Amino acid sequence: MSDIRSFSIADTPSLMVDIEVMEGNLDDMQRKADSFGVKLRPHVKTHRSVALAKMQIERGASGITVAKLTEADVMAEGGVDDIFVANEIVGNIKLERLAEIRRKVRRMAVAVDHMDHISILNGRFKDPDRPLEVLLDVNTGDPRTGVEPGPEALDLARSVWESPGLSLRGIYTHDGQSYDVEGWEGIIEVNRNSQQAVIDLAKTIKDHGISCEEVSVGSTPSLLLGEILPGVTEIRPGTYIFMDADQANVLGSYDRCALSVFATVISRPTRDRVVLDAGTKALTYYVQDKGICRTPGHGVLKRYPSIHLNRKSDEHSSFDIPSDMDVDFHIGERLEIIPNHACPTVNLYDSIYGVKGGEVVALWPVSCRGCSR
Ligand SMILES: Cc1ncc(COP(=O)(O)O)c(C=O)c1O
């Protein structure tokens, strides 16, 4: 923790976290994992901060999930010793980096969803005394990576099992389609189907004599609402730590949004229009255009959540004061904006100010900022 004491020292745009709200989010998800008897392995792509990853581990997380090897490297250097890279590792540069990071940590695993990944990894990692742990990436409805949960998945599991340098830790899925469906019922159904698909696959794999210890699931919308089914062993939410406008739409409230972009009113060109010094370089271009998480604008004013930013360019954003609202904004006034999506927003900043009781009491480096390789 730094000894920063005054909120006013923060220039704009900058990134703020309400520490009490964030701690509440951390505690709620850890409690959920504990109550269902599963491990929590948070995805740290949301905060990209060693300090916050350690806070998650101190509260009970079993390790972390990352998307990129460079994130893994920074986290390993920072002392995090159990890392799952939920991504396929391709190319010699990355293989060498993986081997190097693995030497620094107690436990590390990577994803595969194709025979080529298995033969590439098996060609590089040959030590049967310290096999590289692998999780099978399974597609349960989010059309990104992931093998379909059928016979091909069983073939991949068998192939990992038979590779002397590899060890099958288990299978995982990310039900990112939970962001796009309508209503709570839609999320709960996506979540249940996604979990059931990997539970069934794990059973098939085990029925064929192949060990499959981990069944790992999760996205924040589904973990906010859904039950965790017996057979699941691990959850991997990321965004839950901060929440954002996407998740507020799921929850029906902005109360759990811990993250905001602090911006200054720099111009009032008309009676209605209010212009801020935070554009796409401070808030990203992200707009969720469908489903329960749909975000109607480019960010939400924390103090007046019915007001959305309705224009954004590189360095500016603006909103119109609704005609039925008796409020005004003056040049120099500072406002907090809840971003539509926390994860890419955080990556735009070097550090995050932690705020408690209206005072800045912490400054956390975004240690993995720009770690996209
Ligand atoms: C593989 C994987 N696991 C977990 C997550 C966490 O999802 P969320 O940010 O909805 O919590 C993500 C997010 O992209 C992901 O890609």
The ligand as a MOL file (V3000), in Angstrom:
LIG
                    3D

  0  0  0     0  0            999 V3000
M  V30 BEGIN CTAB
M  V30 COUNTS 16 16 0 0 0
M  V30 BEGIN ATOM
M  V30 1 C -11.1190 -19.1190 -20.3480 0
M  V30 2 C -11.7860 -18.0990 -19.5010 0
M  V30 3 N -12.0890 -18.4100 -18.2360 0
M  V30 4 C -12.6870 -17.5220 -17.4120 0
M  V30 5 C -13.0110 -16.2430 -17.8640 0
M  V30 6 C -13.6610 -15.2770 -16.8980 0
M  V30 7 O -14.8810 -14.7920 -17.3650 0
M  V30 8 P -15.5410 -13.4870 -16.7430 0
M  V30 9 O -14.6970 -12.3390 -17.1100 0
M  V30 10 O -16.9140 -13.4430 -17.3110 0
M  V30 11 O -15.5480 -13.6770 -15.2830 0
M  V30 12 C -12.7110 -15.8910 -19.1790 0
M  V30 13 C -13.0450 -14.5710 -19.7000 0
M  V30 14 O -12.8320 -14.2180 -20.8130 0
M  V30 15 C -12.0870 -16.8370 -20.0230 0
M  V30 16 O -11.7760 -16.5500 -21.2890 0
M  V30 END ATOM
M  V30 BEGIN BOND
M  V30 1 1 1 2
M  V30 2 1 2 3
M  V30 3 2 2 15
M  V30 4 2 3 4
M  V30 5 1 4 5
M  V30 6 1 5 6
M  V30 7 2 5 12
M  V30 8 1 6 7
M  V30 9 1 7 8
M  V30 10 2 8 9
M  V30 11 1 8 10
M  V30 12 1 8 11
M  V30 13 1 12 13
M  V30 14 1 12 15
M  V30 15 2 13 14
M  V30 16 1 15 16
M  V30 END BOND
M  V30 END CTAB
M  END
